[in-house]
Amino acid sequence: MNLTTAATTALALSINNSNGCFPEDPANSQLDDIDEEDFVIIQNVVSIIVPIIFGLIGILGFLGNTTVIVLISANPIMHSTTNILIINLAVADLLFVIFCIPFTATDFVMPYWPFGNVWCKCVQYIIIVTAAASVYTLVLMSIDRYLAVVHPVNSISWRTAKNAAFSIGALWILILTVSIPVLMIHGEHEVYEKLNVTELKRCSSQLPFEEKEEAVARTPPPVAAAPLLEAAESKPSFIPTVCSILSEEDWPAFQITFFTVSFVVPLMLITVLYVLMLVRLYKVSRVSAESRRGRKRVTSLVLIVVGVFAVCWCPIQIILVVKSVKAYPLTSETIVIQIISHVLAYANSCVNPFLYAFLSENFRKVFFKLTLFPTEHQNRITRVKYVSRFSF
């Protein structure tokens, strides 16, 4: 049994409301070929399961990053350059979890954007800023590791807590400044086409507005929008709005720039730095047992940092670029790919505390000392000074 174009377009709106775009004509989407049973399954996944997954990621990310911040901040002996950078990574990821995940989950569930123009701009801006801050904190951590491994003696005077704090401050100022155009090109704007008697507000991250307007104009309201029917009928002069990039022509340039700056460049920097580290380690002629263990740790770290970062962010970044040039078809397969990509990208902020902190034996020791034996930890704090050398 084939579904109506209206039904498939309604699902398309829910799927793409968070960070993508529609094909120029959703009616031409292959979703029309999905039978009713499969359609219901997809609809339930989009409106129920995905928000639940995002909620779990948000909870884990909030607890994990908060724990990292509190644990390191409360222990002066852990204030090494690496740990200071880990705190900044946790702060960036925490802000990303707070300001990105709730609104993305809302976009999957609700058929409208009720928060207004100012908050629309703020949400888009904060998402870009926190994502960039998180990624480039990883770059700073890679630079710190590079200096420690390749220039262990000369870098002693460079790798200080003061310099780490200065680098973090400069990073935030740079990102906050460079991201200002995001505020300018995003906004809530009017949709003049009438949706029968229903007029909705919709907000999406990085969505070309004309595509969505066409889809909205052709689509009867989903069930979740029923409460808006009466409001629309009683206020026929109300003009529906969308939150997106204000000019469709700006979207490809914006998305390609974001992909390059927030994915390609940092990934290349991290890869080059760790390759140089490995070359340095393997050039050492006399290798002690401790050095061999260090080599193994660094090799594993390369796989963790580069691999997890690439796996988590590559799919959604590529999808957004493809959508920006209107080359991403809306089918059952691409829906699944987009959902998985969303989950992977957001999960990166959830797993970072485990990758860069809890996987360290020294970090775990301090964590359990503080949580299980806080008094003993305070009385014997001098016995854990080695933690100040904690790194990846």
Secondary structure, DSSP 4 states (H G I P E B T S, - for coil): -BPPHHHHHHHHHHHHTTT----S-GGGSGGGGSBHHHHHHHHHIIIIIHHHHHHHHHHHHHHHHHHHHHHHHT-GGG--HHHHHHHHHHHHHHHHHHHTHHHHHHHHH-SS--SHHHHHHHHHHHHHHHHHHHHHHHHHHHHHHHHHHHSTTGGGTTS-HHHHHHHHHHHHHHHHHHTHHHHHHEEEEE--S-BTTB---EEEEEEEHHHHHHHHHH-PPPGGGHHHHHHHHH-TTPPPEEEEES-TTHHHHHHHHHHIIIIIHHHHHHHHHHHHHHHHHHH-SS--HHHHHHHHHHHHHHHHHHHHHHHHHHHHHHHHHHHHTT-----HHHHHHHHHHHHHHHHHHHHHHIIIIITSHHHHHHHHHHHH-HHHHHHTGGGGGGGGG---
